[in-house]
Every structure is written in structure tokens, then in C-alpha cells.
Amino acid sequence: MKLFEELFNREPLPLFLAPMEAVTDAPFRKICKRFGADVVISEFISSEALIRDVSESVNKMSFSDDERPVGIQIFGHNESSLREAAEIAAAQNPDFIDINWGCPVKKVVSKGAGSAILKDPEKMVRLTKSVVEAVKLPVTVKTRLGWEATDKPIVQIAEALQDIGIQAIAIHGRTRSQMYSGEADWTLIGEVKNNPRMHIPVIGNGDINSPEKAADYKKRYGVDAVMIGRAAIGNPWIFKQIRDFEQGRGYNIPDYSERVEVCLEHLQAEAAAKGDRRAVLEMRKHYAGYFKAIPYFKETKLKLMEALSVEEIFAAFRS
């Protein structure tokens, strides 16, 4: 609890790296920390897989002390499984446990997990309370505005979750039915923050893709922190850029050589953690971010996307 008191009672306000499946693994979290992310969170981890001791899910909990403060995020739909998974995650001694009540993808929602719980707020509160009672660590929640445009109960849900003991709430400004389309609606995030009954930190998430927007939304909606998701993929510099802009300094756009250097560092860390083949495949989602707006890059990018080995990727940059 002391961690959150210190984190949210200082200037500048903290920047969170949003948890993203197959993105926010340890190698990428460490790079984002180096470039200014204050708080990082694991990829989301299935509670059912954790209690079955599935190695891939267990491995997702691994982190090092240089990532702190770091949270482990779990998801599920069964109360006993979610509670047991929280206990397993807490045994790894992260700084907090985060519950994913916002994932919109079909394979998660179809099982009643992620944002599907927004159709049953009472169950959402009951399962969250079970986790809060199961662990001594702070528990946080990441969620959305509601299930669909005609049902956005986030103000009431946030109150109820606060009342059963969560220590912070991160809100993505879309409904589940929107997935990632359209524009994130921060007005309801602002309503949660400015609700006189709310006293826990409110973290805003959705469409923060520039230093200017981060500063504007912090000021306009009064949130306690900003969480960066898709805009950080292949772009860890965004955290430092936001900090430099907030402090009145001009922020730098990394040149091509720096982008290549950090990209290859990322690749090598992934290969060391997961093996060459998997690293090569998982890095593909980062290239658009690492080399955005680089002229005449199309041919190199094609080689990167077709590469099947680390050596081929290094060769693509030498050619």
C-alpha cells in the first residue's frame, strides 16, 4: 500500500506500460523501464493455466528487480481458480496483482473472462473481492467503460470495486463492442476520477500516442496516471518523450541508427529468453513501431517479416 501512496503523490505523475499479450514480456518491459516507464505489468495470464502449472503461463510471471514496480496480471471467470491463481502470483512477490476485466478478444470473452464480466457487475465485484481477500499485496483492476454503447456502468463499477478494497483502477476508454475501433472516450474516465466518492488512483488508458496528448489528457481529465498501450509497441521512446515534454524540454525523435540498435537489442533479449525461432516471430509485431516513418524502409521491412532466424534479421540491416 505504501508503494501506491508514494507513486501517486509525486510529480510528475506516473506512466504505466499497459499489459499486452505477446508484447509486454520481460525483455520489452526492461527496455520500456530504461526509457522512462514508471510501472510495468506482465502479459495477462490465465488463472486456469496457472493452477494447472502450465509452463508457458508460469514463465510469464518471471521478472527481475530492475523492473520494479511491477505487477502480475491474471484473468479468469471462476472464483476459486482466480483466487488460487492470485495466491500463486503473489508468491512471486510482485508489487501488486492486477485483474484483467477488460480484454475484448473472442477467445477470452467466450469463456466469460476479460470484458465479458462487464455484463455481470455483481459477479465482477464478487470475484475481485475474493482476490483482494486472498492476497496481502495491493490488488488493481484494468477494465473498460462497459459492454456496449448503451451500457457503460463504469462510474458505479469503480465505486463498488473501490469499496471492496482494490488500490487503483485503470480504465480503457472504450466498450467491449468497440474492440479497438473508434476513438477512446475519456469523458467517463474523467467522471470516475471526479466522483467525490472515489479516493483510489484512476489511471487513464486509450489512444495516448504522443507527448502532447498525454499532457493534455492528464490536465483535462485529472487522472492520477496515464497508461500507454499500443503506442508503445516498437516505440519505447514514448515514455521519455512524454517526460521531456512535461518538463518543458523538447523531445527527441530517435534516428535510424538508434532505432536499429534498440530493435536488435530487443531481438537478442527475446532470443535469449525464448529461443531464436520464437523471438523472430514475436518481434514482427514491433517493426512497424520501431521504423515508423523511416523512408525507403519497405524493402528492409519485407526482409524482416520473412526472416526465420536472428542471423537473417541482422543481415537485413546490413544489406
Helices and strands as residue ranges (DSSP letters): H 2-7, E 15-17, H 26-34, E 40-46, H 47-51, H 55-59, G 65-67, E 70-75, H 79-90, E 96-101, H 106-109, G 114-119, H 121-134, E 139-144, H 154-163, E 168-172, H 187-194, E 202-205, H 211-221, E 225-228, G 230-232, H 237-246, H 256-274, H 276-283, G 284-286, H 287-290, H 298-306, H 310-318
